């Protein structure tokens, strides 16, 4: 009997691939580690303080943090060191509010559960630190991690054969730094970043051929959310910028000024919506640091724009991207094997990834300090999945049997 070809079999559809990803995610949920520590203290503090206290006072979050975090920031009497405060009198929480926004549906559900349970006689601390809240936070992070993988898969599947897109998604899921911050350190922002960037890239590409003004507005919403979650994600705004500049140039050559005016209106709508969605971040900067464009330590560090760390980021034993997660070297290599139909999107993704790489190469703490691999590059998950899928597809061409190629690649 001939082997069944995975890619062409009518018994296997894209919907089945999505269900398989969902099944794998469900099976992975026992890995969840509902804990808040390290950088996660700052991210989770926004969600907890706003939900429970209805303010941005983070003293309790600093006191309830893991021992290493709290001891370095508090006195024996529980008071915080004075240098933990800004000139406005607020704790200097330099982290972003985006993850808290994304957690809010899960934490609101947990808070409602706690209040109802307590009304029925339970005694669960409704303070944001008890188990229901932490479980909700961890589940939320894992959910956004799954959605990030799904949008990355959908982007790759548009240009690359189904089986390679699926296999690449599973491979990057298991062999990159993503699972560490999707399951074991869920209070950190990296899984949320993978989701926000993947969602933005998927929707940008999906609407690229003929984007309406409404779609520009929705893209602006995703852009603002993406930067709310993690500031470096903003480099991906280069993609619609380049796309628009090319469209303006085309309109100029064709003397089609009406088309250019329509695009300008759409671009303006995109920008306004992106700024509006970014307002929560600006408000937190104003309250905590005294100005909407004051970003705490990030704006005070000595960034070196000559990007001196470009080699170390890739090959250093200190969380080098390729030395810790070598599959990502294959992913980057795969970008050079783009089929003709994927040349344009690959170039766009390459520009975004290169800009991101340059930005992190200029950052003094490029290694991520406490990190598994180089966690700063988790937002590039959709690019890595896309590149690895193209490499697998090129690898599959070497075999006469597509099923055999898939089996060998999976192994």
Secondary structure as the mmCIF struct_conf table of DSSP 4:
data_model
#
loop_
_struct_conf.conf_type_id
_struct_conf.id
_struct_conf.beg_label_comp_id
_struct_conf.beg_label_asym_id
_struct_conf.beg_label_seq_id
_struct_conf.end_label_comp_id
_struct_conf.end_label_asym_id
_struct_conf.end_label_seq_id
HELX_LH_PP_P HELX_LH_PP_P1 UNK A 2 UNK A 5
TURN_TY1_P TURN_TY1_P1 UNK A 6 UNK A 8
TURN_TY1_P TURN_TY1_P2 UNK A 10 UNK A 11
HELX_RH_AL_P HELX_RH_AL_P1 UNK A 14 UNK A 28
HELX_RH_3T_P HELX_RH_3T_P1 UNK A 29 UNK A 31
TURN_TY1_P TURN_TY1_P3 UNK A 38 UNK A 38
HELX_RH_AL_P HELX_RH_AL_P2 UNK A 39 UNK A 48
HELX_RH_PI_P HELX_RH_PI_P1 UNK A 49 UNK A 53
BEND BEND1 UNK A 54 UNK A 55
HELX_RH_AL_P HELX_RH_AL_P3 UNK A 59 UNK A 63
TURN_TY1_P TURN_TY1_P4 UNK A 64 UNK A 64
BEND BEND2 UNK A 65 UNK A 65
HELX_RH_AL_P HELX_RH_AL_P4 UNK A 67 UNK A 71
TURN_TY1_P TURN_TY1_P5 UNK A 72 UNK A 73
STRN STRN1 UNK A 74 UNK A 74
TURN_TY1_P TURN_TY1_P6 UNK A 76 UNK A 77
BEND BEND3 UNK A 78 UNK A 78
HELX_LH_PP_P HELX_LH_PP_P2 UNK A 79 UNK A 79
STRN STRN2 UNK A 80 UNK A 80
HELX_LH_PP_P HELX_LH_PP_P3 UNK A 81 UNK A 81
HELX_RH_3T_P HELX_RH_3T_P2 UNK A 82 UNK A 84
STRN STRN3 UNK A 85 UNK A 85
TURN_TY1_P TURN_TY1_P7 UNK A 87 UNK A 88
BEND BEND4 UNK A 89 UNK A 90
STRN STRN4 UNK A 91 UNK A 91
BEND BEND5 UNK A 95 UNK A 95
BEND BEND6 UNK A 97 UNK A 97
HELX_RH_AL_P HELX_RH_AL_P5 UNK A 98 UNK A 119
TURN_TY1_P TURN_TY1_P8 UNK A 120 UNK A 121
BEND BEND7 UNK A 127 UNK A 128
BEND BEND8 UNK A 130 UNK A 130
HELX_RH_AL_P HELX_RH_AL_P6 UNK A 131 UNK A 159
BEND BEND9 UNK A 160 UNK A 160
HELX_RH_AL_P HELX_RH_AL_P7 UNK A 162 UNK A 175
BEND BEND10 UNK A 176 UNK A 177
HELX_RH_AL_P HELX_RH_AL_P8 UNK A 178 UNK A 179
HELX_RH_PI_P HELX_RH_PI_P2 UNK A 180 UNK A 184
TURN_TY1_P TURN_TY1_P9 UNK A 185 UNK A 187
BEND BEND11 UNK A 188 UNK A 189
HELX_RH_AL_P HELX_RH_AL_P9 UNK A 190 UNK A 206
TURN_TY1_P TURN_TY1_P10 UNK A 207 UNK A 207
BEND BEND12 UNK A 208 UNK A 210
HELX_RH_AL_P HELX_RH_AL_P10 UNK A 213 UNK A 229
HELX_RH_3T_P HELX_RH_3T_P3 UNK A 231 UNK A 236
HELX_RH_AL_P HELX_RH_AL_P11 UNK A 237 UNK A 254
TURN_TY1_P TURN_TY1_P11 UNK A 255 UNK A 255
HELX_RH_AL_P HELX_RH_AL_P12 UNK A 257 UNK A 289
BEND BEND13 UNK A 290 UNK A 291
TURN_TY1_P TURN_TY1_P12 UNK A 292 UNK A 293
TURN_TY1_P TURN_TY1_P13 UNK A 296 UNK A 296
HELX_RH_AL_P HELX_RH_AL_P13 UNK A 297 UNK A 300
BEND BEND14 UNK A 301 UNK A 301
TURN_TY1_P TURN_TY1_P14 UNK A 305 UNK A 306
TURN_TY1_P TURN_TY1_P15 UNK A 308 UNK A 309
HELX_RH_AL_P HELX_RH_AL_P14 UNK A 310 UNK A 315
TURN_TY1_P TURN_TY1_P16 UNK A 317 UNK A 319
HELX_RH_AL_P HELX_RH_AL_P15 UNK A 321 UNK A 324
TURN_TY1_P TURN_TY1_P17 UNK A 326 UNK A 326
HELX_RH_AL_P HELX_RH_AL_P16 UNK A 327 UNK A 334
HELX_RH_3T_P HELX_RH_3T_P4 UNK A 335 UNK A 337
HELX_RH_3T_P HELX_RH_3T_P5 UNK A 340 UNK A 342
HELX_RH_AL_P HELX_RH_AL_P17 UNK A 343 UNK A 361
TURN_TY1_P TURN_TY1_P18 UNK A 362 UNK A 362
BEND BEND15 UNK A 363 UNK A 363
TURN_TY1_P TURN_TY1_P19 UNK A 364 UNK A 367
BEND BEND16 UNK A 369 UNK A 370
BEND BEND17 UNK A 372 UNK A 373
HELX_RH_3T_P HELX_RH_3T_P6 UNK A 375 UNK A 380
HELX_RH_AL_P HELX_RH_AL_P18 UNK A 381 UNK A 396
TURN_TY1_P TURN_TY1_P20 UNK A 397 UNK A 398
BEND BEND18 UNK A 400 UNK A 400
HELX_RH_AL_P HELX_RH_AL_P19 UNK A 402 UNK A 410
#
